[in-house]
Amino acid sequence: MMMCILVGYMNILCVRLRSFGNDNSKEHKLELVNIFEMYIGISSKYFFRYSKLLEKLLSATLFLQFGVSAIILCISSYQISKITISEDMPTFVFSLTYIAQMLLEILIPSYFGSYVFLKGEEIPYAAFQSNWIVLNKDVKQSLRILMVRSMKPIQIHSAKTFTLNLTTMMKV
């Protein structure tokens, strides 16, 4: 849920950046200030802090969840390898269902971790898609600063050992 909120803020930022700069009026300069407050002011204070807060809150829990799920997947896979389907079909179905549930349990945080990373990479492209050509030098310079600052990816780590993404999930 918290990762969805972070993705939502990044979507809002990208939409505002893409629609920025349709004319060179003072109103758009104020809009750029608002965008900077949303990204640079809030990014340092919100996006990155919020992702670090997510890491802090979820790090140990997700690490434990991934570890226990990996152990359960190994045990259940071993159990399935020892079952003969013709003799013990209910145990086979139960074990297979349990494995699917364990995979789903680690898929959801991994998927949203990848989604946060991909949305974070979209920010500089959204700034480039704005109508920056018609803007004055100061505003162009500010957009460049925003693009450079947004090049640092936003990633969620678990216990500072692995990054939450689909690649990590596939390794488990």
N, C-alpha and C positions, 0 to 999 in steps of 0.2 A: 504494500500500500504506500509506504513512504517513498519507495523508488518511483512509483507512478506519479506522485506529486512532483518529484524532481524532474521527471520527463515532461510533465505538463508545463512547468515553468520554462523548460528549454524550448518546447513547442511554441509557447507564447512569444518568447524572445525571437525565435526564427521568423515567425509570421510578421512581427513588428519590423525586423530588419529588412525582410524582403519588400515590404511596402514603404520603406523609408526613402525619401528623396525624390518624390514626384515633382516637387518644385523647390525653389531655393528661398522660400520665405522664412521669416523668423519663427513661424509656427513649427516648421520642420526642425529648426535648430533646437527649439525647446523639446521636440520629440526625441531628438538625438540625446539630449541631456537626460531625458527620462529613460531611454534605452540604456545609456551608460550607467545610470543609477541602478537599473534592473540587472545589468550584467556585471559591470566592473565593480560598482559599489556593492551590489548584492552578491556578485559572483565570488569576490574574495570573501565577503561576509556571509553569503547565503549558499550559492551553489557548492563551492568548495567546502565551506563549513558544514553545510547540510550533508554533503557526501561523507565528510569525516565523522560527523555525528552518527550517520547511518552505520559507518564502519565500527565506531565505538560501541554502539548499541547492539549491533547484530553480529559482530565479529566472532565472539566466543560461541554464540548460539549456532551460527552457521557452520563454524568449524566443527563443532560437536555433531551437528546434524549431518554434515558431509562425512565425517569419520564413521559415525554409527551406521549411516546408510551404506557406506562402502563395505563395512564388515558384514552387515546383513545381506548385501548383494552377494558377497563371496560365499557366505554360509548357505544361502538359499540356492545359489548356482550349484554348489557341491551337492546339496540335498537333491536337486532335480537330476543331477547326473547319476545318482544312485537309485533313482526310482525307475521301475519298469512300468510303462504306461498301462499295459494290459492288466497288471495286477493291482495297481494302486492309483487309479485315475483321480479320485477326489484330492489326494495329497498333492499330486502333480498339478492339478488346476489351482489349488490353494497356493502352492509355492510360486507358480507362474503369475498369479494375480498379485501376490505380495511383492514380487520383484518389480512388476509394473508400477505398483504404488510407490515403492522406494525410488524408482527412477523418476517418477513424476514429482516426488518430494524434493529432489535436488534439481529438477529441470526448471521449476518456477523461479527460484532466486537467480539461477544461472541465466535464464532468459532475460529477466529484467536487468541484471547486471550488464549484459551485452547491449540491451536497448539503451541504457543510460550512456554507455560509452559511444554508441553510434549517434545518438542525438547530440552529444557533446561535440562530436566531429562535424556535425552539420552546421554549427554556428558560424564558422568563418565563411563557409560557402553561402550561407544566407546573407551575410554582410556584403559579400561580393555581388550577389544578385540584386542588391538594392540599386537605385538609380544614382550611383555615386559620381558619375561623370559630370553631372550638372552642378555639383556642390562646390563650395569654395574650398580653398586650401586648408583652412583650419578644420573644417568638418571632415575633409578627406583624411587628414592626419589623425584625427580622432578615430575614424573608422579603421585605419591601419593599426592603431594601438589596440583596438578591440579585437581585430583579427589575430594579431600576434598573441595577445593574452589568451585567446580562446584555443590556441594550438595545443595547450597542455590538456591532455585527456582527463576526463572525470571518470575514475574507476573506483569500484567498491572492492576492498580486499577483505579477506577473512583471516583473522588472527595473524595478519601481516605475512602470511605464507603463500597464499594463492589469490588470484584475482577471480571475482565472480563473473564468469562468462561461459558461453556454450562450449568453448574449447576445453575449459577445465572440467565441465560436466562430462564431456566425452572421454576424458582421461580417467575419470572415476569408473 
